[in-house]
C-alpha cells in the first residue's frame, strides 16, 4: 500500500471509530438509564479504545516519516 493509501485507510478507520462514539453518546443522551445503558457504555469504551489505537498508529507513522526525512540520501 502506498504512503497516501495507508494514511487514507487510517483516517477512514478513525472516522468510523469516532462515528460510533458520537452515535452511542447521542443514544445514551436520549435514554440515560435502563438496561441498555451498560451495553451502550461498553460500546463507547470499545470505540474509544479503537480511536486510541488509531491515534497511536498515526503517531508511530509520523515519527517514522520524520525519521525518513532526516536520513541522508
mmJSON file of the N, C-alpha and C atoms, coordinates in Angstrom:
{"data_MODEL":{"atom_site":{
"group_PDB":["ATOM","ATOM","ATOM","ATOM","ATOM","ATOM","ATOM","ATOM","ATOM","ATOM","ATOM","ATOM","ATOM","ATOM","ATOM","ATOM","ATOM","ATOM","ATOM","ATOM","ATOM","ATOM","ATOM","ATOM","ATOM","ATOM","ATOM","ATOM","ATOM","ATOM","ATOM","ATOM","ATOM","ATOM","ATOM","ATOM","ATOM","ATOM","ATOM","ATOM","ATOM","ATOM","ATOM","ATOM","ATOM","ATOM","ATOM","ATOM","ATOM","ATOM","ATOM","ATOM","ATOM","ATOM","ATOM","ATOM","ATOM","ATOM","ATOM","ATOM","ATOM","ATOM","ATOM","ATOM","ATOM","ATOM","ATOM","ATOM","ATOM","ATOM","ATOM","ATOM","ATOM","ATOM","ATOM","ATOM","ATOM","ATOM","ATOM","ATOM","ATOM","ATOM","ATOM","ATOM","ATOM","ATOM","ATOM","ATOM","ATOM","ATOM","ATOM","ATOM","ATOM","ATOM","ATOM","ATOM","ATOM","ATOM","ATOM","ATOM","ATOM","ATOM","ATOM","ATOM","ATOM","ATOM","ATOM","ATOM","ATOM","ATOM","ATOM","ATOM","ATOM","ATOM","ATOM","ATOM","ATOM","ATOM","ATOM","ATOM","ATOM","ATOM","ATOM","ATOM","ATOM","ATOM","ATOM","ATOM","ATOM","ATOM","ATOM","ATOM","ATOM","ATOM","ATOM","ATOM","ATOM","ATOM","ATOM","ATOM","ATOM","ATOM","ATOM","ATOM","ATOM","ATOM","ATOM","ATOM","ATOM","ATOM","ATOM","ATOM","ATOM","ATOM","ATOM","ATOM","ATOM","ATOM","ATOM","ATOM","ATOM","ATOM","ATOM","ATOM","ATOM","ATOM","ATOM","ATOM","ATOM","ATOM","ATOM","ATOM","ATOM","ATOM","ATOM","ATOM","ATOM","ATOM","ATOM","ATOM","ATOM","ATOM","ATOM","ATOM","ATOM","ATOM","ATOM","ATOM","ATOM","ATOM","ATOM","ATOM","ATOM","ATOM","ATOM","ATOM","ATOM","ATOM","ATOM","ATOM","ATOM","ATOM","ATOM","ATOM","ATOM","ATOM","ATOM","ATOM","ATOM","ATOM","ATOM","ATOM","ATOM","ATOM","ATOM","ATOM","ATOM","ATOM","ATOM"],
"id":[1,2,3,4,5,6,7,8,9,10,11,12,13,14,15,16,17,18,19,20,21,22,23,24,25,26,27,28,29,30,31,32,33,34,35,36,37,38,39,40,41,42,43,44,45,46,47,48,49,50,51,52,53,54,55,56,57,58,59,60,61,62,63,64,65,66,67,68,69,70,71,72,73,74,75,76,77,78,79,80,81,82,83,84,85,86,87,88,89,90,91,92,93,94,95,96,97,98,99,100,101,102,103,104,105,106,107,108,109,110,111,112,113,114,115,116,117,118,119,120,121,122,123,124,125,126,127,128,129,130,131,132,133,134,135,136,137,138,139,140,141,142,143,144,145,146,147,148,149,150,151,152,153,154,155,156,157,158,159,160,161,162,163,164,165,166,167,168,169,170,171,172,173,174,175,176,177,178,179,180,181,182,183,184,185,186,187,188,189,190,191,192,193,194,195,196,197,198,199,200,201,202,203,204,205,206,207,208,209,210,211,212,213,214,215,216,217,218,219],
"type_symbol":["N","C","C","N","C","C","N","C","C","N","C","C","N","C","C","N","C","C","N","C","C","N","C","C","N","C","C","N","C","C","N","C","C","N","C","C","N","C","C","N","C","C","N","C","C","N","C","C","N","C","C","N","C","C","N","C","C","N","C","C","N","C","C","N","C","C","N","C","C","N","C","C","N","C","C","N","C","C","N","C","C","N","C","C","N","C","C","N","C","C","N","C","C","N","C","C","N","C","C","N","C","C","N","C","C","N","C","C","N","C","C","N","C","C","N","C","C","N","C","C","N","C","C","N","C","C","N","C","C","N","C","C","N","C","C","N","C","C","N","C","C","N","C","C","N","C","C","N","C","C","N","C","C","N","C","C","N","C","C","N","C","C","N","C","C","N","C","C","N","C","C","N","C","C","N","C","C","N","C","C","N","C","C","N","C","C","N","C","C","N","C","C","N","C","C","N","C","C","N","C","C","N","C","C","N","C","C","N","C","C","N","C","C","N","C","C","N","C","C"],
"label_atom_id":["N","CA","C","N","CA","C","N","CA","C","N","CA","C","N","CA","C","N","CA","C","N","CA","C","N","CA","C","N","CA","C","N","CA","C","N","CA","C","N","CA","C","N","CA","C","N","CA","C","N","CA","C","N","CA","C","N","CA","C","N","CA","C","N","CA","C","N","CA","C","N","CA","C","N","CA","C","N","CA","C","N","CA","C","N","CA","C","N","CA","C","N","CA","C","N","CA","C","N","CA","C","N","CA","C","N","CA","C","N","CA","C","N","CA","C","N","CA","C","N","CA","C","N","CA","C","N","CA","C","N","CA","C","N","CA","C","N","CA","C","N","CA","C","N","CA","C","N","CA","C","N","CA","C","N","CA","C","N","CA","C","N","CA","C","N","CA","C","N","CA","C","N","CA","C","N","CA","C","N","CA","C","N","CA","C","N","CA","C","N","CA","C","N","CA","C","N","CA","C","N","CA","C","N","CA","C","N","CA","C","N","CA","C","N","CA","C","N","CA","C","N","CA","C","N","CA","C","N","CA","C","N","CA","C","N","CA","C","N","CA","C","N","CA","C","N","CA","C","N","CA","C","N","CA","C"],
"label_alt_id":[null,null,null,null,null,null,null,null,null,null,null,null,null,null,null,null,null,null,null,null,null,null,null,null,null,null,null,null,null,null,null,null,null,null,null,null,null,null,null,null,null,null,null,null,null,null,null,null,null,null,null,null,null,null,null,null,null,null,null,null,null,null,null,null,null,null,null,null,null,null,null,null,null,null,null,null,null,null,null,null,null,null,null,null,null,null,null,null,null,null,null,null,null,null,null,null,null,null,null,null,null,null,null,null,null,null,null,null,null,null,null,null,null,null,null,null,null,null,null,null,null,null,null,null,null,null,null,null,null,null,null,null,null,null,null,null,null,null,null,null,null,null,null,null,null,null,null,null,null,null,null,null,null,null,null,null,null,null,null,null,null,null,null,null,null,null,null,null,null,null,null,null,null,null,null,null,null,null,null,null,null,null,null,null,null,null,null,null,null,null,null,null,null,null,null,null,null,null,null,null,null,null,null,null,null,null,null,null,null,null,null,null,null,null,null,null,null,null,null],
"label_comp_id":["UNK","UNK","UNK","UNK","UNK","UNK","UNK","UNK","UNK","UNK","UNK","UNK","UNK","UNK","UNK","UNK","UNK","UNK","UNK","UNK","UNK","UNK","UNK","UNK","UNK","UNK","UNK","UNK","UNK","UNK","UNK","UNK","UNK","UNK","UNK","UNK","UNK","UNK","UNK","UNK","UNK","UNK","UNK","UNK","UNK","UNK","UNK","UNK","UNK","UNK","UNK","UNK","UNK","UNK","UNK","UNK","UNK","UNK","UNK","UNK","UNK","UNK","UNK","UNK","UNK","UNK","UNK","UNK","UNK","UNK","UNK","UNK","UNK","UNK","UNK","UNK","UNK","UNK","UNK","UNK","UNK","UNK","UNK","UNK","UNK","UNK","UNK","UNK","UNK","UNK","UNK","UNK","UNK","UNK","UNK","UNK","UNK","UNK","UNK","UNK","UNK","UNK","UNK","UNK","UNK","UNK","UNK","UNK","UNK","UNK","UNK","UNK","UNK","UNK","UNK","UNK","UNK","UNK","UNK","UNK","UNK","UNK","UNK","UNK","UNK","UNK","UNK","UNK","UNK","UNK","UNK","UNK","UNK","UNK","UNK","UNK","UNK","UNK","UNK","UNK","UNK","UNK","UNK","UNK","UNK","UNK","UNK","UNK","UNK","UNK","UNK","UNK","UNK","UNK","UNK","UNK","UNK","UNK","UNK","UNK","UNK","UNK","UNK","UNK","UNK","UNK","UNK","UNK","UNK","UNK","UNK","UNK","UNK","UNK","UNK","UNK","UNK","UNK","UNK","UNK","UNK","UNK","UNK","UNK","UNK","UNK","UNK","UNK","UNK","UNK","UNK","UNK","UNK","UNK","UNK","UNK","UNK","UNK","UNK","UNK","UNK","UNK","UNK","UNK","UNK","UNK","UNK","UNK","UNK","UNK","UNK","UNK","UNK","UNK","UNK","UNK","UNK","UNK","UNK"],
"label_asym_id":["A","A","A","A","A","A","A","A","A","A","A","A","A","A","A","A","A","A","A","A","A","A","A","A","A","A","A","A","A","A","A","A","A","A","A","A","A","A","A","A","A","A","A","A","A","A","A","A","A","A","A","A","A","A","A","A","A","A","A","A","A","A","A","A","A","A","A","A","A","A","A","A","A","A","A","A","A","A","A","A","A","A","A","A","A","A","A","A","A","A","A","A","A","A","A","A","A","A","A","A","A","A","A","A","A","A","A","A","A","A","A","A","A","A","A","A","A","A","A","A","A","A","A","A","A","A","A","A","A","A","A","A","A","A","A","A","A","A","A","A","A","A","A","A","A","A","A","A","A","A","A","A","A","A","A","A","A","A","A","A","A","A","A","A","A","A","A","A","A","A","A","A","A","A","A","A","A","A","A","A","A","A","A","A","A","A","A","A","A","A","A","A","A","A","A","A","A","A","A","A","A","A","A","A","A","A","A","A","A","A","A","A","A","A","A","A","A","A","A"],
"label_entity_id":["1","1","1","1","1","1","1","1","1","1","1","1","1","1","1","1","1","1","1","1","1","1","1","1","1","1","1","1","1","1","1","1","1","1","1","1","1","1","1","1","1","1","1","1","1","1","1","1","1","1","1","1","1","1","1","1","1","1","1","1","1","1","1","1","1","1","1","1","1","1","1","1","1","1","1","1","1","1","1","1","1","1","1","1","1","1","1","1","1","1","1","1","1","1","1","1","1","1","1","1","1","1","1","1","1","1","1","1","1","1","1","1","1","1","1","1","1","1","1","1","1","1","1","1","1","1","1","1","1","1","1","1","1","1","1","1","1","1","1","1","1","1","1","1","1","1","1","1","1","1","1","1","1","1","1","1","1","1","1","1","1","1","1","1","1","1","1","1","1","1","1","1","1","1","1","1","1","1","1","1","1","1","1","1","1","1","1","1","1","1","1","1","1","1","1","1","1","1","1","1","1","1","1","1","1","1","1","1","1","1","1","1","1","1","1","1","1","1","1"],
"label_seq_id":[1,1,1,2,2,2,3,3,3,4,4,4,5,5,5,6,6,6,7,7,7,8,8,8,9,9,9,10,10,10,11,11,11,12,12,12,13,13,13,14,14,14,15,15,15,16,16,16,17,17,17,18,18,18,19,19,19,20,20,20,21,21,21,22,22,22,23,23,23,24,24,24,25,25,25,26,26,26,27,27,27,28,28,28,29,29,29,30,30,30,31,31,31,32,32,32,33,33,33,34,34,34,35,35,35,36,36,36,37,37,37,38,38,38,39,39,39,40,40,40,41,41,41,42,42,42,43,43,43,44,44,44,45,45,45,46,46,46,47,47,47,48,48,48,49,49,49,50,50,50,51,51,51,52,52,52,53,53,53,54,54,54,55,55,55,56,56,56,57,57,57,58,58,58,59,59,59,60,60,60,61,61,61,62,62,62,63,63,63,64,64,64,65,65,65,66,66,66,67,67,67,68,68,68,69,69,69,70,70,70,71,71,71,72,72,72,73,73,73],
"pdbx_PDB_ins_code":[null,null,null,null,null,null,null,null,null,null,null,null,null,null,null,null,null,null,null,null,null,null,null,null,null,null,null,null,null,null,null,null,null,null,null,null,null,null,null,null,null,null,null,null,null,null,null,null,null,null,null,null,null,null,null,null,null,null,null,null,null,null,null,null,null,null,null,null,null,null,null,null,null,null,null,null,null,null,null,null,null,null,null,null,null,null,null,null,null,null,null,null,null,null,null,null,null,null,null,null,null,null,null,null,null,null,null,null,null,null,null,null,null,null,null,null,null,null,null,null,null,null,null,null,null,null,null,null,null,null,null,null,null,null,null,null,null,null,null,null,null,null,null,null,null,null,null,null,null,null,null,null,null,null,null,null,null,null,null,null,null,null,null,null,null,null,null,null,null,null,null,null,null,null,null,null,null,null,null,null,null,null,null,null,null,null,null,null,null,null,null,null,null,null,null,null,null,null,null,null,null,null,null,null,null,null,null,null,null,null,null,null,null,null,null,null,null,null,null],
"Cartn_x":[0.839,0.0,0.895,0.489,1.273,1.137,2.033,2.021,0.697,0.244,-1.02,-2.201,-2.107,-3.161,-3.25,-2.101,-2.073,-2.679,-2.351,-2.908,-4.425,-4.884,-6.336,-7.051,-6.449,-7.058,-7.148,-6.098,-6.108,-7.164,-7.245,-8.247,-9.651,-9.876,-11.178,-11.545,-10.608,-10.87,-11.109,-10.371,-10.553,-11.931,-12.333,-13.667,-14.758,-14.583,-15.562,-15.649,-14.506,-14.496,-15.177,-14.884,-15.482,-16.987,-17.423,-18.856,-19.58,-18.962,-19.559,-19.667,-18.642,-18.66,-19.797,-19.886,-20.899,-22.31,-22.547,-23.865,-24.298,-23.41,-23.744,-23.978,-23.167,-23.356,-24.709,-25.106,-26.417,-27.543,-27.397,-28.41,-28.51,-27.385,-27.386,-28.024,-27.768,-28.319,-29.852,-30.441,-31.899,-32.515,-31.725,-32.216,-31.118,-30.957,-29.827,-29.867,-30.917,-30.993,-31.481,-31.666,-32.21,-31.148,-31.613,-30.713,-29.747,-30.168,-29.327,-28.116,-28.16,-27.086,-25.734,-25.692,-24.424,-23.885,-24.76,-24.34,-23.808,-24.521,-24.086,-22.754,-22.61,-21.358,-20.188,-20.389,-19.321,-18.986,-19.983,-19.741,-18.903,-19.202,-18.41,-16.974,-16.817,-15.485,-14.681,-15.289,-14.598,-14.219,-15.13,-14.842,-13.714,-13.716,-12.652,-11.3,-11.278,-10.025,-9.559,-10.492,-10.143,-9.535,-10.161,-9.647,-8.263,-8.052,-6.739,-5.675,-5.983,-5.02,-4.73,-5.747,-5.532,-4.66,-4.882,-4.04,-2.597,-2.408,-1.053,-0.402,-1.179,-0.637,-0.225,-1.066,-0.72,0.552,0.673,1.856,3.109,3.039,4.195,4.539,3.52,3.747,4.413,3.926,4.503,5.963,6.269,7.652,8.54,8.039,8.81,9.047,7.996,8.1,9.127,9.095,10.039,11.469,11.661,12.995,13.475,12.575,12.937,13.409,12.794,13.154,14.55,15.019,16.326,17.458,17.113,18.149,18.838,20.158,20.843,20.474,20.465,20.117,21.219],
"Cartn_y":[-1.162,0.0,1.239,2.219,3.449,4.232,5.176,6.022,6.766,7.373,8.117,7.174,5.973,4.987,4.546,4.382,3.999,5.096,6.328,7.45,7.508,7.347,7.375,6.257,5.066,3.944,4.245,4.798,5.14,6.208,7.207,8.257,7.668,6.787,6.136,5.363,4.582,3.804,4.709,5.797,6.737,7.39,7.768,8.342,7.35,6.082,5.065,4.946,4.923,4.828,6.042,7.212,8.426,8.476,7.967,7.923,7.014,5.89,5.004,5.697,6.425,7.146,8.17,8.958,10.003,9.415,8.398,7.784,7.204,6.495,5.887,6.946,7.97,9.055,9.727,9.911,10.51,9.611,8.304,7.367,7.411,7.433,7.498,8.802,9.874,11.173,11.173,10.384,10.338,9.354,8.425,7.439,7.166,8.06,7.955,6.78,6.001,4.868,3.625,2.58,1.365,0.336,-0.824,-1.96,-1.713,-0.944,-0.713,0.149,0.894,1.826,1.128,-0.024,-0.741,-1.201,-1.666,-2.103,-0.91,0.206,1.41,1.925,1.891,2.351,1.488,0.189,-0.698,-0.409,-0.074,0.284,1.558,2.531,3.763,3.443,2.607,2.238,1.574,0.618,-0.099,0.861,1.774,2.727,3.672,4.083,4.97,4.261,2.989,2.228,2.067,1.835,1.768,3.088,4.196,5.514,5.758,5.327,5.5,4.717,3.518,2.709,3.344,3.864,4.514,5.756,6.516,7.693,7.26,6.167,5.658,5.236,4.617,4.232,5.462,6.5,7.737,8.344,8.302,8.85,8.092,6.759,5.948,6.247,6.362,6.634,7.996,8.992,10.334,10.33,9.591,9.517,8.825,7.757,7.052,7.965,8.706,9.611,10.712,11.218,12.254,11.719,10.485,9.871,9.726,9.355,9.189,10.504,11.61,12.92,13.345,12.825,13.225,12.264,11.188,10.251,10.796,10.63,11.074,10.18,10.761,10.014,9.099],
"Cartn_z":[0.0,0.0,0.0,-0.779,-0.842,0.46,0.629,1.827,1.963,0.886,0.956,1.144,0.592,0.793,2.238,2.881,4.294,5.152,4.853,5.608,5.428,4.197,3.945,4.696,4.763,5.478,6.971,7.547,8.972,9.243,8.403,8.57,8.493,7.554,7.404,8.674,9.193,10.403,11.602,11.699,12.799,12.711,11.52,11.35,11.745,11.413,11.809,13.326,13.994,15.457,16.074,15.555,16.091,15.825,14.704,14.411,15.401,15.747,16.745,18.09,18.489,19.762,19.765,18.727,18.646,18.651,17.84,17.762,19.096,19.74,21.029,22.091,22.099,23.064,22.863,21.626,21.35,21.844,21.679,22.172,23.694,24.367,25.824,26.298,25.586,25.977,25.934,25.058,24.961,25.954,26.51,27.478,28.495,29.495,30.41,31.381,31.416,32.341,31.625,32.37,31.799,31.501,31.073,30.827,29.68,28.723,27.547,27.872,28.956,29.287,29.41,30.078,30.227,28.879,28.023,26.685,25.896,25.965,25.25,25.786,27.107,27.712,27.252,27.148,26.672,25.208,24.423,23.026,22.929,23.793,23.82,24.211,25.228,25.689,24.575,23.884,22.805,21.671,21.332,20.268,20.666,21.922,22.386,22.347,22.729,22.666,21.221,20.31,18.884,18.43,18.82,18.457,19.019,20.259,20.878,20.106,19.694,18.939,17.577,16.928,15.636,15.78,16.832,17.068,17.316,18.067,18.307,16.996,16.114,14.805,14.003,14.019,13.319,13.89,15.19,15.843,15.417,15.442,15.02,13.564,12.723,11.312,11.126,11.862,11.745,12.179,13.246,13.704,12.677,12.075,11.037,9.843,9.44,8.313,8.615,9.84,10.247,10.197,10.667,10.624,9.184,8.268,6.871,6.266,6.676,6.132,6.576,7.702,8.231,7.838,7.145,6.705,5.449,5.362,4.138,2.971,1.809,0.592,0.146],
"occupancy":[1.0,1.0,1.0,1.0,1.0,1.0,1.0,1.0,1.0,1.0,1.0,1.0,1.0,1.0,1.0,1.0,1.0,1.0,1.0,1.0,1.0,1.0,1.0,1.0,1.0,1.0,1.0,1.0,1.0,1.0,1.0,1.0,1.0,1.0,1.0,1.0,1.0,1.0,1.0,1.0,1.0,1.0,1.0,1.0,1.0,1.0,1.0,1.0,1.0,1.0,1.0,1.0,1.0,1.0,1.0,1.0,1.0,1.0,1.0,1.0,1.0,1.0,1.0,1.0,1.0,1.0,1.0,1.0,1.0,1.0,1.0,1.0,1.0,1.0,1.0,1.0,1.0,1.0,1.0,1.0,1.0,1.0,1.0,1.0,1.0,1.0,1.0,1.0,1.0,1.0,1.0,1.0,1.0,1.0,1.0,1.0,1.0,1.0,1.0,1.0,1.0,1.0,1.0,1.0,1.0,1.0,1.0,1.0,1.0,1.0,1.0,1.0,1.0,1.0,1.0,1.0,1.0,1.0,1.0,1.0,1.0,1.0,1.0,1.0,1.0,1.0,1.0,1.0,1.0,1.0,1.0,1.0,1.0,1.0,1.0,1.0,1.0,1.0,1.0,1.0,1.0,1.0,1.0,1.0,1.0,1.0,1.0,1.0,1.0,1.0,1.0,1.0,1.0,1.0,1.0,1.0,1.0,1.0,1.0,1.0,1.0,1.0,1.0,1.0,1.0,1.0,1.0,1.0,1.0,1.0,1.0,1.0,1.0,1.0,1.0,1.0,1.0,1.0,1.0,1.0,1.0,1.0,1.0,1.0,1.0,1.0,1.0,1.0,1.0,1.0,1.0,1.0,1.0,1.0,1.0,1.0,1.0,1.0,1.0,1.0,1.0,1.0,1.0,1.0,1.0,1.0,1.0,1.0,1.0,1.0,1.0,1.0,1.0,1.0,1.0,1.0,1.0,1.0,1.0],
"B_iso_or_equiv":[0.0,0.0,0.0,0.0,0.0,0.0,0.0,0.0,0.0,0.0,0.0,0.0,0.0,0.0,0.0,0.0,0.0,0.0,0.0,0.0,0.0,0.0,0.0,0.0,0.0,0.0,0.0,0.0,0.0,0.0,0.0,0.0,0.0,0.0,0.0,0.0,0.0,0.0,0.0,0.0,0.0,0.0,0.0,0.0,0.0,0.0,0.0,0.0,0.0,0.0,0.0,0.0,0.0,0.0,0.0,0.0,0.0,0.0,0.0,0.0,0.0,0.0,0.0,0.0,0.0,0.0,0.0,0.0,0.0,0.0,0.0,0.0,0.0,0.0,0.0,0.0,0.0,0.0,0.0,0.0,0.0,0.0,0.0,0.0,0.0,0.0,0.0,0.0,0.0,0.0,0.0,0.0,0.0,0.0,0.0,0.0,0.0,0.0,0.0,0.0,0.0,0.0,0.0,0.0,0.0,0.0,0.0,0.0,0.0,0.0,0.0,0.0,0.0,0.0,0.0,0.0,0.0,0.0,0.0,0.0,0.0,0.0,0.0,0.0,0.0,0.0,0.0,0.0,0.0,0.0,0.0,0.0,0.0,0.0,0.0,0.0,0.0,0.0,0.0,0.0,0.0,0.0,0.0,0.0,0.0,0.0,0.0,0.0,0.0,0.0,0.0,0.0,0.0,0.0,0.0,0.0,0.0,0.0,0.0,0.0,0.0,0.0,0.0,0.0,0.0,0.0,0.0,0.0,0.0,0.0,0.0,0.0,0.0,0.0,0.0,0.0,0.0,0.0,0.0,0.0,0.0,0.0,0.0,0.0,0.0,0.0,0.0,0.0,0.0,0.0,0.0,0.0,0.0,0.0,0.0,0.0,0.0,0.0,0.0,0.0,0.0,0.0,0.0,0.0,0.0,0.0,0.0,0.0,0.0,0.0,0.0,0.0,0.0,0.0,0.0,0.0,0.0,0.0,0.0],
"pdbx_formal_charge":[null,null,null,null,null,null,null,null,null,null,null,null,null,null,null,null,null,null,null,null,null,null,null,null,null,null,null,null,null,null,null,null,null,null,null,null,null,null,null,null,null,null,null,null,null,null,null,null,null,null,null,null,null,null,null,null,null,null,null,null,null,null,null,null,null,null,null,null,null,null,null,null,null,null,null,null,null,null,null,null,null,null,null,null,null,null,null,null,null,null,null,null,null,null,null,null,null,null,null,null,null,null,null,null,null,null,null,null,null,null,null,null,null,null,null,null,null,null,null,null,null,null,null,null,null,null,null,null,null,null,null,null,null,null,null,null,null,null,null,null,null,null,null,null,null,null,null,null,null,null,null,null,null,null,null,null,null,null,null,null,null,null,null,null,null,null,null,null,null,null,null,null,null,null,null,null,null,null,null,null,null,null,null,null,null,null,null,null,null,null,null,null,null,null,null,null,null,null,null,null,null,null,null,null,null,null,null,null,null,null,null,null,null,null,null,null,null,null,null],
"auth_seq_id":[1,1,1,2,2,2,3,3,3,4,4,4,5,5,5,6,6,6,7,7,7,8,8,8,9,9,9,10,10,10,11,11,11,12,12,12,13,13,13,14,14,14,15,15,15,16,16,16,17,17,17,18,18,18,19,19,19,20,20,20,21,21,21,22,22,22,23,23,23,24,24,24,25,25,25,26,26,26,27,27,27,28,28,28,29,29,29,30,30,30,31,31,31,32,32,32,33,33,33,34,34,34,35,35,35,36,36,36,37,37,37,38,38,38,39,39,39,40,40,40,41,41,41,42,42,42,43,43,43,44,44,44,45,45,45,46,46,46,47,47,47,48,48,48,49,49,49,50,50,50,51,51,51,52,52,52,53,53,53,54,54,54,55,55,55,56,56,56,57,57,57,58,58,58,59,59,59,60,60,60,61,61,61,62,62,62,63,63,63,64,64,64,65,65,65,66,66,66,67,67,67,68,68,68,69,69,69,70,70,70,71,71,71,72,72,72,73,73,73],
"auth_comp_id":["UNK","UNK","UNK","UNK","UNK","UNK","UNK","UNK","UNK","UNK","UNK","UNK","UNK","UNK","UNK","UNK","UNK","UNK","UNK","UNK","UNK","UNK","UNK","UNK","UNK","UNK","UNK","UNK","UNK","UNK","UNK","UNK","UNK","UNK","UNK","UNK","UNK","UNK","UNK","UNK","UNK","UNK","UNK","UNK","UNK","UNK","UNK","UNK","UNK","UNK","UNK","UNK","UNK","UNK","UNK","UNK","UNK","UNK","UNK","UNK","UNK","UNK","UNK","UNK","UNK","UNK","UNK","UNK","UNK","UNK","UNK","UNK","UNK","UNK","UNK","UNK","UNK","UNK","UNK","UNK","UNK","UNK","UNK","UNK","UNK","UNK","UNK","UNK","UNK","UNK","UNK","UNK","UNK","UNK","UNK","UNK","UNK","UNK","UNK","UNK","UNK","UNK","UNK","UNK","UNK","UNK","UNK","UNK","UNK","UNK","UNK","UNK","UNK","UNK","UNK","UNK","UNK","UNK","UNK","UNK","UNK","UNK","UNK","UNK","UNK","UNK","UNK","UNK","UNK","UNK","UNK","UNK","UNK","UNK","UNK","UNK","UNK","UNK","UNK","UNK","UNK","UNK","UNK","UNK","UNK","UNK","UNK","UNK","UNK","UNK","UNK","UNK","UNK","UNK","UNK","UNK","UNK","UNK","UNK","UNK","UNK","UNK","UNK","UNK","UNK","UNK","UNK","UNK","UNK","UNK","UNK","UNK","UNK","UNK","UNK","UNK","UNK","UNK","UNK","UNK","UNK","UNK","UNK","UNK","UNK","UNK","UNK","UNK","UNK","UNK","UNK","UNK","UNK","UNK","UNK","UNK","UNK","UNK","UNK","UNK","UNK","UNK","UNK","UNK","UNK","UNK","UNK","UNK","UNK","UNK","UNK","UNK","UNK","UNK","UNK","UNK","UNK","UNK","UNK"],
"auth_asym_id":["A","A","A","A","A","A","A","A","A","A","A","A","A","A","A","A","A","A","A","A","A","A","A","A","A","A","A","A","A","A","A","A","A","A","A","A","A","A","A","A","A","A","A","A","A","A","A","A","A","A","A","A","A","A","A","A","A","A","A","A","A","A","A","A","A","A","A","A","A","A","A","A","A","A","A","A","A","A","A","A","A","A","A","A","A","A","A","A","A","A","A","A","A","A","A","A","A","A","A","A","A","A","A","A","A","A","A","A","A","A","A","A","A","A","A","A","A","A","A","A","A","A","A","A","A","A","A","A","A","A","A","A","A","A","A","A","A","A","A","A","A","A","A","A","A","A","A","A","A","A","A","A","A","A","A","A","A","A","A","A","A","A","A","A","A","A","A","A","A","A","A","A","A","A","A","A","A","A","A","A","A","A","A","A","A","A","A","A","A","A","A","A","A","A","A","A","A","A","A","A","A","A","A","A","A","A","A","A","A","A","A","A","A","A","A","A","A","A","A"],
"auth_atom_id":["N","CA","C","N","CA","C","N","CA","C","N","CA","C","N","CA","C","N","CA","C","N","CA","C","N","CA","C","N","CA","C","N","CA","C","N","CA","C","N","CA","C","N","CA","C","N","CA","C","N","CA","C","N","CA","C","N","CA","C","N","CA","C","N","CA","C","N","CA","C","N","CA","C","N","CA","C","N","CA","C","N","CA","C","N","CA","C","N","CA","C","N","CA","C","N","CA","C","N","CA","C","N","CA","C","N","CA","C","N","CA","C","N","CA","C","N","CA","C","N","CA","C","N","CA","C","N","CA","C","N","CA","C","N","CA","C","N","CA","C","N","CA","C","N","CA","C","N","CA","C","N","CA","C","N","CA","C","N","CA","C","N","CA","C","N","CA","C","N","CA","C","N","CA","C","N","CA","C","N","CA","C","N","CA","C","N","CA","C","N","CA","C","N","CA","C","N","CA","C","N","CA","C","N","CA","C","N","CA","C","N","CA","C","N","CA","C","N","CA","C","N","CA","C","N","CA","C","N","CA","C","N","CA","C","N","CA","C","N","CA","C","N","CA","C","N","CA","C","N","CA","C","N","CA","C"],
"pdbx_PDB_model_num":[1,1,1,1,1,1,1,1,1,1,1,1,1,1,1,1,1,1,1,1,1,1,1,1,1,1,1,1,1,1,1,1,1,1,1,1,1,1,1,1,1,1,1,1,1,1,1,1,1,1,1,1,1,1,1,1,1,1,1,1,1,1,1,1,1,1,1,1,1,1,1,1,1,1,1,1,1,1,1,1,1,1,1,1,1,1,1,1,1,1,1,1,1,1,1,1,1,1,1,1,1,1,1,1,1,1,1,1,1,1,1,1,1,1,1,1,1,1,1,1,1,1,1,1,1,1,1,1,1,1,1,1,1,1,1,1,1,1,1,1,1,1,1,1,1,1,1,1,1,1,1,1,1,1,1,1,1,1,1,1,1,1,1,1,1,1,1,1,1,1,1,1,1,1,1,1,1,1,1,1,1,1,1,1,1,1,1,1,1,1,1,1,1,1,1,1,1,1,1,1,1,1,1,1,1,1,1,1,1,1,1,1,1,1,1,1,1,1,1]
}}}
